[in-house]
Amino acid sequence: MVFVNARYIAAPLVLLLVAGCARSGEIDTSGGVGITAVRSACPTVGVPAGTGDITMFDPPASRAAAAIDVVATISNVRSTCDDQGAEVSTRVTFDVRARRTRTDGPRDVTLPYFIVVTRGGNAVVAKRVSQVGLHFDAGQGLATTSAEASSSIARTAATLPQEVRDRLTRRRKAGDEDAAVDPLADPKIRQAVASASFEALVGFQLTQDQLRYNATR
């Protein structure tokens, strides 16, 4: 079972980073011949490519530089993870920094953002869209606020089967028949690792036009 939640946090006015979980991995296979890796039940946290910034135009249909109205960016992505219980719970917080072109009066801007949980690198298993608001005072061109989102994953789904753990952590000596064989070369082992690997990703909820703009500018 996977659950996601998103919430906006008010903050005073005032790239993309990837953050790991606070807890060390559940597997450490350093030493001996074979894989050296650290794995955690916590999801990897980050921002999907092309969704870390949003540009609004006035008029909306224009894509001219002179028509840029507001530009906002997600930054300082960080997370905390609790993987001690039956559910692996992750809280993701991030900053949103916005710049506007016209500063002649006060203005409130609301931007949509999402948290999505993926499994195995590409399968979306949960998604939630929320909104973050920013306030500009008259004469002010920059505004910054913070937002957060959370996910919950069944620990059983994020835990490797014991037989797979044994294959990955088994020490192999030089001269053994399979000493030079990477266990991940076995499709079943590779699939089991992918199936137990999750990501919690945050980004702006963009329209197709906005995605195209980010990809081509």
N, C-alpha and C positions, 0 to 999 in steps of 0.2 A: 504494500500500500504506500502511495506517495501523496503528500499533501503540501500545498504551497500557500503562502499568505503574503500580502504586501501591505505596508503601512507607511504613511507620510509623517515625518518628524519636523515640526517647526524649528527654525534656527534664525539667528540674527542675520541681517543683510551684511553683507560684508563686501593616444595614449592608453591607454587602457591597462589596468593593472590586474594581475592574477594573484589571488590570495589563497593560501592553503588552510587546512584546518589546524587548530591549536594542538591537537593530540598527535603524537607520533604514530607511525604505522603499525598495523596489526601483524605485518610480516616483515622480518628483517633477515635477509638471506646472505648477509655479508660473510665472507670467509668460505673457504673451500672452493671447489671448481663449480662454475655454473653462474646462475643469476645473482646479481647483487641489486637488491631493490627494497624499497620501503613502501608499504601499501597501507592505506587507511580506509576504514569504512565510511569516513566523511567524504562528501562530494567535493570535487574540485570546483572552485569558485572563479568566475571571470565574466567577461563581457564578450558576446559574440561579435565577430568582425562586422563592421559596417553599421552597428547599432549603438555605438557609444556617443554619438552626437546627433543633433537634430537641427535643421535649419528651416525657419518659417519665412515666407515671402509675403510682400504686400506690393502689388496684388498677388494672390495665392498662385495664379497660373504662371506667373513670370519666373524665370530662372536667371535673370540678369543680376549682376553683382549689386547694381544700384537699388534693386528691389529687396535686398536682404533686410528682414525686419528684426528677427531674434535668432540667435545662435546659442545653443546650450550643449554642455558636455558633461558626461558622467566621469568622475574621477575618484581616487582614494577608496577603491573598493576593498572591503575587508570583511572578515567573517569570524564567527565563533561557532564551535561545533560541540555538541554533547552526544557522544556515542556510547554512553554507559548503560542505557536501558534498552528496551525492546524497539524503540524508535530512535533513529539517528536524526537529531534535530540541528539544523543549521540556520543561523541568523546572519543575513548579509546586510551590511550598511554601506552607503556610498554618498558622495557629495554630488550636487548638481550645480554647476556654475553657468549662468546665462548672461549674455550681452545683448543689449538692444541698440538699434541705430538711432531712433528718435527718443529724446529724453525730455520733451517739453511738458510732460505732466505725469502724475502717478499712474501706475499700471499694474495689474495682476495678470500673470500668465500661468496657465495650467498645462502641464505636459504629461502625456501618458507614458508609463514604463511597465515593463513586465519582469517576472521571474519565471524561468522555465527550467524544469528538471529533465535532463536527458540521461539515457541509459545506453551504455555501449558506444558512446561517441556520436550517435545519430538518431536514436529513437526517442522522441518526445513522449514522456509519460505523464507530465502535468504542466499546466501553465496557468498563470493568473496575471491579469492586467489591472494596474492601479494608476493613480495620478499623483503628481507632485506639484505643489503650487509655489510660485515665486512672486515676491512683491518688489516693485521698483518705486521708490519715492520720486517726486518731481526733480528733474535734473540729474538723476542717477542712472548711469548706463550699465552698471554691473549688479548682479544679485546672486547670492549663494544660499543654498539650503541643503538639508540632508534628508534622506529617505531610507527606508529599510524594507526588506522582504525576508521571508523565512520559508524553509522547506522541511518536510519530515518524511523519512524513508524507513521502511521496515528493515530492521537490522539483518534479518534473515536474507533479504534480497541483496544486501551489500556485503555479505560474508561469503567467502569462497568455501566450497565443499571441502571437507577434510582431506579427501583423496587428492584434490588439486593442490591444496596447501602442502601435502606431503611430497608431491612431485616437484613443486617449486623449491622447497627448502631442503630436499635430500642432498646431502653432501656426496659428491662424486670424486673419486680419486683418479689421478692420471693412470691410464692403462685400462680403466673400466670400459666395457664395450660402448656405453653411452656417455662417456666422460665429455666428449666434445659436442654432444647434441643438446641444443637449447630446448628445454621443455616447452617453450612457447612456439616452437616449430610444429608442435602437435596441434592441429586445428581444434580439437576438443578442449585442450587446455587454454588455448588462446580465446576461444569462445566463452569459456567459463569466466575468465578474467574480465573480458569485455562486459559480460552480462552482469557482473557484480560491481562494475565501475559506473559511478554517477557523476553528473555535473549539475551545479546550480548556477544558472547564468542570468544576469540582469542586463537590461538594455532599454532603449527607448522603443516604444511601440510605433513603428514607422509605417506610413503608407507605401505602396509600391513606387510611387513617384519619388518619395523621400529616400527610399532604398536605392533607386537608380541614381539619384543625385549624389548620394554618398559614395557610390561605386565608381562614378565617372568624373567627379570633380578633380 
